[in-house]
Amino acid sequence: MTLESDPFPPCYGNLETVFPLGPEGLRHSPGKCLACGHKTLCLKTAMEQKSGVVLHEEMVDRSYSAGMIGFFERWARKKTLASRKK
């Protein structure tokens, strides 16, 4: 049986299922997702949705808080991400 003929599981593309926030405040893929044959496409699909944009915003905010990017770069990235939400 190939992946193209396999039906997608109900959790397919759901960011909170395939890449949930862990207790330490970082996101990780659970073991059941790592064993799934759809894991790469599933995570890509989840990241392309509105919830994925929110995740990218979290990453920008963490980078700014850590001093890795400046105010203007943060502003530019957030503006780009806001346009992707629409």
Number of C-alpha atoms within 10 A of each C-alpha: 5 6 9 8 7 10 9 13 10 7 12 18 24 18 24 14 16 22 20 15 14 11 7 6 8 9 15 12 17 13 9 9 18 12 9 11 13 18 17 12 12 20 20 13 15 21 19 14 15 15 16 22 20 16 15 15 18 13 12 20 17 13 14 16 11 10 10 11 14 12 9 9 13 17 14 11 14 19 12 12 18 14 9 12 13 6
